[in-house]
């Protein structure tokens, strides 16, 4: 790599054309940055305002570990356009178990999940990509615990599924999925999509659906009914085309929405209305959409 390439600044995406009807970013991590800089709850205002300007006026902020869960709750308390999700990510669980800290971590997640501004238990699920075979049993136990928590609290469940499709579906069947179950950042093909649709699960699509090599993912989108669709960023990751590789943010959701509309063969306003209605039905109304001052 040349010295010039090593020091080249990251591309900064420009704002897309605004959506005609405001939608929800179903899953974002506004506390995470790629360069490790700290983000404050108070500092979220400009990010949320930039998203609102292009028609993304509500977000679900997801906390994947204890610090992230605390941040999510604080963000939802301070910003009207934010609701929170809390859980222990499947990749976090083996380390907590090995350290003897899993029971106390569960206790704090359960306390935070009961907060009225928390509408989601998640993201939970299975991830066989980063966790080896030794971590599988505790991941599965944790997934079952989170499913039970969502049902006890009457909250939506957001599921992380990476290289674990069969076990995710099996465990949801065995435990009995909550009435509101969301496959976050859906990553399967049309066969898995049909299985999820048959069970009434919502499928949430991220910027990956815009990637040129994502044919199977677009085929999965094509078989998903409008009333089971959601859109998300998973920011700061999975930035949609043409900004793949840059830092993602809720303001880039319109790029994904327009690709989704094209795949589905529906008008953009029709899809926007469905995405907004689905999120409000799943999570309950936001107290008020965030808007720029």
Secondary structure, 3 states (H helix, E strand, C coil): CCHHHHHCCCCCCCCCCCCCCCEEEEEECCCCCCCCCCCCCHHHHHHHHHHHHCCEEEEEEEECCHHHHHHHHHHHHHCCCEEEEECCCHHHHHHHHHCCCHHHHHHHHHHHHCCCCEEEEEEEEEECCCCCHHHHHHHHHHHHHHHHHHHHHCCEEEEEEECCHHHHHHHHHHHCCCCCEEECCCCCCHHHHHHHHHCCCEEEECHHHHCCCCHHHHHHHHCCCHHHEEECCCCCCCCCCCCCCCCCCHHHHHHHHHHHHHHHCCCHHHHHHHHHHHHHHHHCCCCCCCCCC
